Amino acid sequence: MSWYSRVWQHYFDFAGRASRREFWMFTLYNMLVIFALSVITALVHPLAFMTWLYGLAVFMPSLALQFRRLHDVGRSGWWLLISAVPLIGAIVLLVFFVLPSEPMSNNYGSVPPLSA
């Protein structure tokens, strides 16, 4: 759970690095929260706004986490713009997100504390 809370603590932090484990654990917890909210929305339709509120709240920390993950593999955050290219962009980003962390300090900072 520390990976999930660490991302929220660095809400607007686009500098530095995020380990592969931090990225994927946040993604897992995020998907579980979205699934739970979807079930609640399906059962109690008037609570659909909760899913929208969570989506708005999680947008910025997710974006910052993606920047930091790209920094961890030695790429600029500008690589997120490749997602505008249909299919190819998503595949390229997925490959970058799956790559192991650079073992030494790079231009974006030192090795993250929760390295995988």
Rosetta blueprint (number, residue, H / E / L):
1 M L
2 S H
3 W H
4 Y H
5 S H
6 R H
7 V H
8 W H
9 Q H
10 H L
11 Y L
12 F L
13 D L
14 F L
15 A L
16 G L
17 R L
18 A L
19 S L
20 R H
21 R H
22 E H
23 F H
24 W H
25 M H
26 F H
27 T H
28 L H
29 Y H
30 N H
31 M H
32 L H
33 V H
34 I H
35 F H
36 A H
37 L H
38 S H
39 V H
40 I H
41 T H
42 A H
43 L H
44 V L
45 H H
46 P H
47 L H
48 A H
49 F H
50 M H
51 T H
52 W H
53 L H
54 Y H
55 G H
56 L H
57 A H
58 V H
59 F H
60 M H
61 P H
62 S H
63 L H
64 A H
65 L H
66 Q H
67 F H
68 R H
69 R H
70 L H
71 H H
72 D H
73 V L
74 G L
75 R L
76 S L
77 G H
78 W H
79 W H
80 L H
81 L H
82 I H
83 S H
84 A H
85 V L
86 P L
87 L L
88 I H
89 G H
90 A H
91 I H
92 V H
93 L H
94 L H
95 V H
96 F H
97 F H
98 V H
99 L L
100 P L
101 S L
102 E L
103 P L
104 M L
105 S L
106 N E
107 N L
108 Y L
109 G E
110 S L
111 V L
112 P L
113 P L
114 L L
115 S L
116 A L
